[in-house]
């Protein structure tokens, strides 16, 4: 609920008060919004901090009953929340249909990079069976396996950096989904 909606509800439900009392109360609540905005809060956060405007009206009026304005019903929480949830979860569904396969593809690429790094580092071990079977030692193959070890070590560095990056992106995406579904900010 934003500032305009909050003050609209108060103004219409406090119609039984004198004009001076009503203006004083509205000015007081408006100053809460001004002060909160200056401190970096959103209108929704300020309204939530002030409480339910319908409950505030009940507390302010006490025994006096407020007049019921039919236009106020459009600000009731349930229809807005249900409609919002339908749009939010539908949007999240379609976003996730696109993003989750991309993330799975990135993780699959990481697995392939890891396998390549392990294979390159373990390449000298393949010289032993070849020597035992053929009884031939080749210096060119030895240098090729040493180069493979070097490439494998570089790949391990890339695997480590990529792993940290993928973990950060995956956690951020999961947290973003949770924040959106709870109605929080998208940061």
The 8 nearest C-alpha neighbors of each residue, nearest first, counted from 0:
[[1, 43, 4, 5, 46, 2, 42, 47],
 [0, 2, 43, 42, 4, 3, 5, 46],
 [1, 3, 5, 4, 42, 6, 46, 0],
 [4, 2, 6, 5, 1, 7, 0, 8],
 [3, 5, 7, 1, 2, 6, 0, 8],
 [4, 6, 2, 8, 7, 3, 1, 52],
 [5, 7, 9, 3, 8, 4, 10, 2],
 [8, 6, 4, 10, 5, 9, 3, 11],
 [7, 9, 11, 5, 6, 10, 12, 4],
 [8, 10, 6, 12, 7, 11, 13, 52],
 [11, 9, 7, 13, 8, 12, 6, 14],
 [12, 10, 8, 14, 13, 9, 7, 68],
 [11, 13, 9, 65, 14, 10, 8, 66],
 [12, 14, 10, 15, 11, 16, 9, 65],
 [13, 15, 16, 12, 11, 10, 66, 65],
 [16, 14, 13, 65, 17, 66, 12, 63],
 [17, 15, 14, 13, 21, 20, 18, 19],
 [18, 16, 20, 19, 21, 15, 14, 22],
 [17, 19, 21, 20, 22, 16, 14, 23],
 [20, 18, 22, 17, 21, 23, 16, 24],
 [21, 19, 23, 17, 22, 18, 16, 24],
 [20, 22, 18, 24, 23, 19, 16, 25],
 [23, 21, 25, 19, 24, 20, 26, 18],
 [22, 24, 26, 20, 21, 25, 19, 27],
 [25, 23, 27, 21, 26, 22, 20, 28],
 [24, 26, 22, 28, 27, 23, 29, 21],
 [27, 25, 29, 23, 24, 28, 22, 30],
 [26, 28, 24, 30, 25, 29, 23, 31],
 [29, 27, 31, 25, 30, 26, 24, 32],
 [28, 30, 26, 32, 31, 27, 25, 33],
 [29, 31, 33, 27, 32, 28, 34, 26],
 [32, 30, 28, 34, 29, 33, 35, 27],
 [31, 33, 35, 29, 30, 34, 36, 45],
 [34, 32, 30, 36, 35, 31, 37, 29],
 [33, 35, 37, 31, 32, 36, 30, 38],
 [36, 34, 38, 32, 37, 40, 33, 31],
 [37, 35, 40, 39, 33, 38, 34, 32],
 [36, 38, 34, 35, 39, 33, 40, 32],
 [39, 37, 35, 36, 40, 34, 33, 41],
 [40, 38, 36, 37, 35, 41, 34, 42],
 [39, 41, 36, 35, 38, 44, 45, 42],
 [42, 40, 44, 43, 36, 45, 39, 35],
 [41, 43, 45, 1, 44, 2, 46, 40],
 [42, 44, 1, 46, 41, 0, 45, 47],
 [45, 43, 47, 41, 42, 46, 48, 40],
 [44, 46, 48, 42, 47, 43, 49, 35],
 [47, 45, 49, 43, 48, 44, 42, 50],
 [46, 48, 44, 50, 45, 49, 43, 51],
 [49, 47, 45, 46, 50, 44, 43, 51],
 [48, 50, 46, 47, 45, 51, 52, 31],
 [51, 49, 47, 48, 52, 46, 55, 54],
 [50, 52, 54, 53, 55, 49, 47, 46],
 [53, 51, 55, 54, 56, 50, 9, 5],
 [54, 52, 56, 55, 51, 57, 8, 9],
 [53, 55, 57, 51, 56, 52, 58, 50],
 [56, 54, 52, 58, 57, 53, 59, 51],
 [55, 57, 59, 53, 54, 58, 60, 52],
 [58, 56, 54, 60, 55, 59, 61, 53],
 [57, 59, 55, 61, 56, 60, 54, 53],
 [60, 58, 56, 57, 61, 55, 13, 54],
 [61, 59, 63, 57, 58, 56, 62, 64],
 [60, 62, 58, 63, 59, 57, 64, 56],
 [63, 61, 60, 64, 57, 58, 59, 65],
 [62, 64, 60, 61, 65, 15, 57, 59],
 [63, 65, 62, 66, 60, 61, 15, 57],
 [66, 64, 12, 15, 67, 13, 63, 14],
 [65, 67, 12, 68, 64, 14, 15, 11],
 [66, 68, 65, 69, 12, 71, 11, 70],
 [67, 69, 70, 71, 66, 11, 12, 72],
 [70, 68, 71, 72, 67, 73, 66, 11],
 [71, 69, 72, 68, 73, 74, 67, 11],
 [72, 70, 73, 69, 68, 74, 8, 75],
 [73, 71, 74, 75, 70, 69, 68, 67],
 [72, 74, 71, 75, 70, 69, 78, 79],
 [75, 73, 72, 71, 76, 79, 4, 70],
 [76, 74, 72, 73, 77, 78, 79, 71],
 [75, 77, 79, 80, 78, 74, 81, 73],
 [76, 78, 80, 79, 75, 81, 82, 74],
 [79, 77, 81, 80, 76, 82, 75, 73],
 [78, 80, 82, 77, 76, 81, 83, 75],
 [81, 79, 83, 77, 78, 82, 76, 84],
 [82, 80, 84, 78, 83, 79, 77, 85],
 [83, 81, 85, 79, 84, 80, 78, 86],
 [84, 82, 80, 86, 81, 85, 79, 87],
 [83, 85, 87, 81, 86, 82, 88, 80],
 [84, 86, 82, 83, 88, 87, 89, 81],
 [85, 87, 89, 83, 84, 88, 90, 82],
 [88, 86, 84, 90, 89, 85, 83, 91],
 [87, 89, 91, 90, 85, 86, 84, 92],
 [88, 90, 92, 86, 91, 87, 85, 93],
 [91, 89, 87, 93, 88, 92, 86, 94],
 [90, 92, 88, 94, 89, 93, 95, 87],
 [93, 91, 89, 95, 90, 94, 88, 96],
 [92, 94, 96, 90, 95, 91, 89, 97],
 [95, 93, 91, 97, 96, 92, 98, 90],
 [94, 96, 98, 92, 97, 99, 93, 91],
 [97, 95, 93, 94, 98, 99, 92, 100],
 [96, 98, 95, 94, 99, 100, 101, 93],
 [97, 99, 95, 101, 100, 96, 94, 102],
 [98, 100, 102, 101, 95, 97, 96, 103],
 [101, 99, 103, 102, 98, 104, 97, 96],
 [100, 102, 104, 98, 99, 103, 105, 97],
 [101, 103, 99, 105, 104, 100, 98, 106],
 [104, 102, 100, 106, 101, 105, 107, 99],
 [105, 103, 107, 101, 102, 106, 100, 108],
 [104, 106, 102, 108, 107, 103, 101, 109],
 [105, 107, 109, 103, 108, 104, 102, 110],
 [108, 106, 104, 110, 109, 105, 103, 111],
 [109, 107, 111, 105, 106, 110, 112, 104],
 [108, 110, 106, 112, 107, 111, 113, 105],
 [109, 111, 107, 113, 108, 112, 114, 106],
 [112, 110, 108, 114, 113, 109, 115, 107],
 [111, 113, 109, 115, 110, 114, 108, 116],
 [114, 112, 110, 116, 111, 115, 158, 109],
 [113, 115, 111, 117, 116, 112, 118, 110],
 [116, 114, 112, 118, 113, 117, 119, 111],
 [115, 117, 151, 154, 113, 119, 114, 118],
 [118, 116, 114, 120, 115, 119, 121, 113],
 [119, 117, 115, 121, 116, 120, 122, 114],
 [120, 118, 151, 147, 122, 116, 121, 148],
 [121, 119, 148, 151, 117, 118, 122, 116],
 [120, 122, 118, 119, 123, 124, 117, 148],
 [121, 123, 119, 124, 125, 120, 144, 118],
 [124, 122, 144, 125, 126, 121, 145, 141],
 [123, 125, 122, 126, 121, 127, 128, 144],
 [124, 126, 123, 127, 122, 128, 129, 121],
 [127, 125, 129, 124, 123, 128, 130, 122],
 [126, 128, 130, 129, 125, 124, 131, 123],
 [129, 127, 131, 130, 126, 125, 132, 124],
 [130, 128, 126, 132, 127, 131, 133, 125],
 [129, 131, 134, 127, 133, 128, 135, 132],
 [130, 132, 128, 129, 134, 133, 127, 135],
 [131, 133, 129, 130, 134, 128, 135, 127],
 [132, 134, 135, 130, 129, 131, 128, 136],
 [135, 133, 130, 131, 132, 136, 129, 128],
 [136, 134, 133, 130, 137, 129, 131, 132],
 [135, 137, 130, 138, 134, 140, 141, 126],
 [138, 136, 140, 139, 141, 135, 142, 130],
 [137, 139, 141, 140, 142, 136, 143, 144],
 [140, 138, 142, 141, 137, 143, 144, 136],
 [139, 141, 143, 137, 138, 142, 144, 126],
 [140, 142, 138, 144, 143, 139, 145, 137],
 [143, 141, 145, 139, 144, 140, 146, 138],
 [142, 144, 140, 146, 141, 145, 139, 147],
 [145, 143, 147, 141, 146, 123, 142, 122],
 [144, 146, 142, 148, 147, 143, 141, 149],
 [145, 147, 143, 149, 144, 148, 142, 150],
 [148, 146, 144, 119, 150, 145, 149, 151],
 [149, 147, 120, 151, 145, 146, 150, 119],
 [150, 148, 146, 152, 151, 147, 153, 145],
 [149, 151, 147, 153, 148, 152, 154, 146],
 [150, 152, 116, 119, 154, 120, 148, 149],
 [151, 153, 155, 149, 154, 150, 148, 156],
 [154, 152, 150, 156, 155, 151, 149, 157],
 [153, 155, 151, 157, 116, 152, 156, 158],
 [156, 154, 158, 152, 157, 153, 116, 159],
 [155, 157, 159, 153, 154, 158, 160, 152],
 [156, 158, 154, 160, 155, 159, 161, 153],
 [159, 157, 155, 161, 156, 160, 162, 154],
 [158, 160, 162, 156, 157, 161, 155, 163],
 [161, 159, 157, 163, 162, 158, 156, 164],
 [160, 162, 164, 158, 159, 163, 157, 165],
 [161, 163, 159, 165, 164, 160, 158, 166],
 [164, 162, 166, 160, 161, 165, 167, 159],
 [163, 165, 161, 167, 162, 166, 168, 160],
 [166, 164, 168, 162, 167, 163, 169, 161],
 [167, 165, 169, 163, 164, 168, 170, 162],
 [168, 166, 164, 170, 165, 169, 171, 163],
 [169, 167, 171, 165, 166, 170, 172, 164],
 [168, 170, 166, 172, 171, 167, 165, 173],
 [171, 169, 173, 167, 172, 168, 166, 174],
 [172, 170, 174, 168, 169, 173, 175, 167],
 [171, 173, 175, 169, 174, 170, 168, 176],
 [172, 174, 170, 176, 175, 171, 169, 177],
 [175, 173, 177, 171, 176, 172, 170, 178],
 [174, 176, 172, 178, 173, 177, 171, 179],
 [177, 175, 173, 179, 174, 178, 180, 172],
 [176, 178, 174, 180, 175, 179, 181, 173],
 [179, 177, 183, 175, 181, 180, 176, 174],
 [180, 178, 182, 176, 181, 183, 177, 175],
 [179, 181, 177, 182, 178, 176, 87, 88],
 [182, 180, 178, 179, 183, 177, 176, 184],
 [183, 181, 179, 180, 178, 184, 87, 177],
 [184, 182, 178, 179, 181, 185, 180, 177],
 [183, 185, 186, 178, 179, 182, 175, 181],
 [184, 186, 175, 179, 183, 178, 176, 182],
 [185, 184, 175, 183, 178, 179, 171, 174]]
